Every structure is written in structure tokens, then in C-alpha cells.
Amino acid sequence: MTHDFGLHFTQELGNRFSLPTDSWPASAEQVTPFFTIVVNALGTDAATRWFEGARTAHHKVAAAEKDRTHNFGFPMYLDVATEAHKELGLPVLVAFEATKAAYEVMRWARDADIEVYFDCALRACARSSTQPSSTSVAAAASR
């Protein structure tokens, strides 16, 4: 891992929900490891696109439920939005399963705001990608 997404995600949750963490939704603690798995599997740049796709998939589920139209489900919408089926490999499979699990946690938790979690994940990815990676710092130090 070349960044600390978990730290950045926690900082973004703190910006959103303020301190102390005791007042945060309980689901935040459960979602964090799943989102971290996505970033570790894909890297921050690809994870950013992935979380945007996951948010799009969530919007499709929410719209189908609101309109009472046919709902193909979050996994199908996630596959289409991220084009996971085109690049199926271990990192994509890991990200796909972790995102599905996080989404289920968010859907079942009464205190969860799915939009907030995806927004915090995207902001954390932006933070992580602007930080020098441990690999680049080590390479610069060896020069």
C-alpha cells in the first residue's frame, strides 16, 4: 500500500460528522475497511473512477425504487457503471465484492447516508493521490 486511504477516509468522515467519533453513524466503522480494500486493490486513480461508478449504480437503484420500475440490483448496475466485466481480474473482483458488501452495510444501516460515504471516499482518494507515495519518497531518497 502506497498511501493511507483509511486515514484520509476517516479525516473526511470527521469533516462531515465532526468530532467526537462517538457521534458518527455506527456504519462508518463497518464501511471503512471495505472501501479501503477497494483502494488497495485498484489504486487511488482507478478507485476514484470505481467509487463514481458505484455512486451511479446507487442512483439507478434509488431511481428504480422511487419510480417503482424494474430494478436490476446494485451488482448489475455496478458492473455496467464500472465496466467490471471488461477487465475481470483479481483486483476488479476484489473491488467488486468489497463494494457490494459495503453497499449492503450502508443499505441496512438505519444511520447510513450512502451519498455521504461515497463523497467521503472520493475526497479521500483525491487526498491520497496528492500525497507522495512511500515508493516515490523512497526512490527520491535513494538518488
C-alpha positions in Angstrom: 0.0 0.0 0.0 1.5 3.3 -1.0 -1.0 5.6 0.7 -3.2 5.6 3.8 -6.7 5.8 2.3 -8.2 4.6 5.7 -6.7 7.7 7.4 -7.9 10.0 4.7 -11.4 8.5 4.7 -11.6 8.9 8.5 -10.5 12.5 8.1 -13.2 13.1 5.6 -15.8 11.5 7.8 -14.5 13.8 10.6 -15.0 16.8 8.3 -18.6 15.6 7.6 -19.7 14.4 11.0 -17.3 16.4 13.2 -15.8 15.1 16.5 -16.1 13.1 18.7 -16.3 10.0 16.7 -18.8 8.6 19.2 -21.4 10.8 17.4 -20.7 9.2 14.0 -23.0 6.7 12.4 -22.1 3.2 13.6 -22.0 2.1 10.0 -18.9 4.3 9.3 -16.7 1.9 11.2 -18.1 -1.0 9.1 -17.8 0.6 5.7 -14.2 1.9 6.1 -12.5 -1.5 5.7 -14.5 -2.3 2.6 -13.7 1.0 0.9 -10.0 0.5 1.9 -10.0 -2.9 0.2 -11.2 -1.2 -3.0 -8.4 1.3 -2.9 -5.8 -1.2 -2.1 -6.9 -3.5 -4.9 -7.2 -0.8 -7.6 -5.1 2.1 -6.6 -6.4 5.6 -5.9 -6.9 6.7 -9.5 -8.9 3.7 -10.5 -10.7 3.6 -7.2 -11.9 7.2 -7.8 -13.5 6.1 -11.1 -14.8 3.0 -9.3 -16.5 5.0 -6.5 -18.0 7.3 -9.1 -19.4 4.2 -10.8 -20.7 2.9 -7.5 -22.5 6.2 -6.9 -24.0 6.0 -10.3 -25.2 2.4 -9.6 -26.7 3.6 -6.3 -28.6 6.3 -8.1 -30.0 3.8 -10.5 -31.2 1.6 -7.7 -32.7 4.5 -5.9 -34.5 5.8 -9.0 -35.9 2.3 -9.8 -37.2 2.0 -6.2 -38.7 5.6 -6.2 -40.3 5.1 -9.6 -41.3 1.5 -8.8 -39.8 0.3 -12.1 -37.8 -2.8 -12.7 -34.7 -2.9 -10.6 -31.7 -5.0 -11.8 -30.0 -4.5 -8.5 -26.8 -2.8 -7.3 -24.4 -5.5 -8.6 -25.7 -5.3 -12.1 -25.7 -1.5 -12.2 -22.2 -1.5 -10.6 -20.9 -3.9 -13.3 -22.3 -1.7 -16.0 -21.1 1.6 -14.5 -17.6 0.4 -13.8 -17.3 -1.9 -16.8 -16.0 -4.5 -14.5 -17.0 -7.3 -16.9 -14.5 -5.9 -19.5 -11.4 -6.2 -17.2 -12.3 -9.0 -14.9 -9.2 -10.0 -12.9 -8.4 -10.4 -9.3 -8.2 -6.6 -8.4 -11.5 -6.0 -10.1 -13.1 -9.0 -8.5 -11.9 -7.9 -5.0 -13.1 -4.3 -5.6 -16.5 -5.6 -6.9 -17.1 -7.9 -3.9 -15.9 -5.3 -1.3 -18.2 -2.6 -2.9 -21.2 -5.0 -2.8 -20.5 -5.7 0.8 -20.1 -2.0 1.8 -23.3 -1.2 -0.1 -25.3 -3.9 1.8 -24.0 -2.5 5.1 -25.0 1.0 4.0 -28.4 -0.1 2.9 -29.2 -2.0 6.1 -27.8 0.6 8.5 -30.5 3.0 9.5 -27.9 5.7 10.2 -26.1 5.5 6.9 -26.2 8.1 4.2 -24.8 6.4 1.1 -24.2 9.6 -0.7 -22.1 10.9 2.2 -20.0 7.8 2.3 -19.3 7.8 -1.5 -18.5 11.5 -1.3 -16.0 11.0 1.6 -14.4 8.1 -0.3 -14.0 10.3 -3.4 -12.5 13.1 -1.3 -10.2 10.6 0.4 -9.0 9.3 -2.9 -8.2 12.9 -4.0 -6.3 13.4 -0.8 -4.4 10.2 -1.2 -3.5 10.9 -4.8 -2.0 14.3 -3.9 0.2 12.8 -1.2 3.6 11.5 -2.3 3.6 7.7 -2.2 6.0 5.8 0.0 7.5 4.3 -3.2 8.3 7.7 -4.7 9.7 9.0 -1.5 12.0 6.0 -1.1 13.1 6.4 -4.8 13.8 10.1 -4.3 15.8 9.3 -1.2 18.0 6.7 -2.9 19.1 9.2 -5.6 
